[in-house]
């Protein structure tokens, strides 16, 4: 992207993605911890190494929540900041889903979205172990778990937007959304 996606402003609202993401999370979860340099004013922790990638961020989040004595070890929402069309309805569906293990939605192309999902603390602990072993891929974490996959036909009515899981990874993605 040429700059940190958390600072991107998408749409006419004028709100950076990190602030938008924080507001959505605060509407369905508490406490909320930001992983990264601290764009939102929320409590935050930096993954090590900074910018190490999503698996490192999940491991840092697990460490932070463990230190804070996270009150609900069965339910931790994980949310990347690069989902400008994400809706409160989709996050609520993930937060309230009745399945006990990891809950991972599939986007409209059928790809898993492990950075807009709900995990038990034990699964995030597995991320930390994978990082310790030298792994870098979130796909390795998913392979070690037995997630409940949430199909678009289930989450789209709750989300109200079929593009709710469309992420912004490139300047072309950004242009397509504006």
C-alpha positions in Angstrom: 0.0 0.0 0.0 2.9 2.3 0.6 1.6 3.2 4.0 0.0 1.6 7.0 -3.5 0.4 6.2 -4.7 1.4 9.7 -4.4 5.1 8.6 -6.3 4.7 5.4 -9.5 6.7 5.1 -12.1 4.9 2.9 -15.4 6.5 1.9 -16.9 9.8 2.8 -16.9 9.4 6.5 -13.4 10.6 6.9 -12.6 8.0 9.6 -9.3 6.0 9.4 -9.7 2.3 9.2 -8.2 1.7 12.7 -10.7 4.0 14.3 -13.6 2.4 12.4 -12.5 -1.1 13.4 -12.1 -0.1 17.0 -15.6 1.4 17.1 -17.1 -1.8 15.7 -15.3 -4.0 18.2 -16.3 -1.8 21.1 -19.9 -2.2 20.1 -19.7 -6.0 20.6 -16.8 -6.7 22.9 -15.0 -5.6 26.0 -12.3 -5.2 26.8 -10.7 -4.5 23.4 -6.9 -4.5 22.8 -5.3 -3.2 19.7 -2.3 -5.0 18.3 0.1 -2.6 16.8 1.6 0.9 17.5 -1.6 2.3 19.0 -3.6 4.3 16.4 -6.9 4.3 18.3 -6.3 5.3 22.0 -7.2 1.7 23.0 -4.9 -0.3 25.2 -2.4 -1.7 22.7 0.5 -4.1 22.5 3.1 -4.4 19.7 3.8 -7.7 18.1 7.4 -8.8 18.0 8.9 -8.2 15.6 6.8 -5.2 14.7 5.1 -5.9 11.4 5.9 -9.6 11.7 2.5 -10.5 10.3 -0.9 -11.8 11.4 0.3 -14.9 13.2 2.7 -12.8 15.3 -0.1 -10.4 16.0 -2.4 -13.2 17.2 0.4 -14.5 19.5 0.9 -11.0 20.9 -2.8 -10.6 21.5 -2.9 -13.9 23.3 0.0 -12.8 25.6 -1.7 -9.5 26.3 -5.1 -11.1 27.0 -3.5 -13.7 29.3 -1.7 -11.0 31.2 -5.0 -9.0 31.5 -6.8 -12.2 32.7 -9.2 -12.2 29.8 -12.7 -12.8 31.3 -14.1 -15.1 28.6 -11.5 -17.7 27.5 -14.0 -19.3 25.1 -14.6 -16.1 23.0 -12.0 -13.7 21.6 -12.9 -11.7 18.5 -9.9 -11.2 16.2 -10.3 -8.4 13.6 -7.9 -7.0 11.0 -8.2 -3.4 10.4 -8.3 -3.6 6.6 -12.0 -4.5 6.2 -13.7 -1.2 5.3 -17.1 -2.7 4.6 -17.3 -4.8 7.7 -20.6 -4.4 9.6 -21.8 -4.6 13.2 -24.2 -7.3 12.1 -21.4 -9.6 11.0 -19.4 -9.0 14.1 -22.4 -9.7 16.3 -23.0 -13.0 14.5 -19.4 -14.0 15.2 -19.6 -12.9 18.8 -22.8 -14.7 19.5 -22.3 -17.9 17.3 -23.3 -20.9 19.4 -20.4 -23.2 18.3 -17.8 -23.6 21.1 -14.6 -23.5 19.0 -13.1 -21.2 16.4 -15.6 -19.5 14.2 -14.2 -18.4 10.8 -16.3 -16.9 8.0 -15.8 -17.6 4.4 -15.8 -14.6 2.0 -18.1 -14.6 -1.0 -15.4 -16.4 -3.0 -15.2 -19.2 -0.4 -11.8 -18.1 1.1 -11.5 -18.3 4.9 -11.1 -15.0 6.7 -9.2 -15.9 9.8 -8.6 -12.3 10.7 -12.3 -11.6 11.1 -13.1 -14.5 13.4 -13.7 -15.7 16.9 -11.3 -18.0 18.7 -11.0 -19.5 22.1 -8.0 -18.4 24.1 -6.5 -21.9 23.7 -6.4 -21.4 19.9 -4.6 -18.2 20.3 -2.1 -19.9 22.6 -1.6 -22.4 19.7 -0.6 -19.3 17.6 2.0 -18.4 20.1 3.4 -21.9 20.0 3.5 -21.8 16.2 5.4 -18.5 16.3 7.9 -20.0 18.8 8.5 -22.9 16.3 9.3 -20.4 13.5 5.9 -20.6 11.7 4.6 -17.4 10.1 1.4 -18.5 8.4 -2.1 -18.1 9.9 -3.1 -20.9 7.6 -0.9 -23.2 9.8 -3.0 -22.2 12.7 -6.2 -23.0 10.9 -4.8 -26.4 9.9 -4.2 -27.2 13.6 -7.7 -26.3 14.6 -11.2 -27.6 13.9 -13.0 -24.3 13.1 -16.7 -23.9 12.3 -16.8 -22.3 8.8 -19.5 -19.7 8.4 -20.7 -19.6 4.8 -21.7 -16.4 3.0 -25.3 -17.6 2.9 -25.3 -17.5 6.8 -23.3 -14.3 7.4 -24.5 -12.1 4.5 -28.1 -11.6 5.8 -26.6 -10.5 9.2 -24.0 -8.3 7.6 -26.3 -6.7 5.2 -23.5 -6.3 2.7 -22.1 -9.1 0.5 -18.8 -7.3 0.4 -18.4 -7.1 4.2 -15.3 -9.3 4.1 -13.6 -7.5 1.2 -10.2 -6.4 2.4 -7.9 -3.7 1.2 -4.5 -5.1 0.4 -3.4 -3.0 -2.6 -3.9 0.5 -4.1 -6.2 -1.1 -6.7 -8.4 -2.5 -3.8 -8.6 0.9 -2.3 -9.5 2.5 -5.6 -12.2 -0.1 -6.2 -13.8 0.9 -2.8 -13.8 4.6 -3.4 
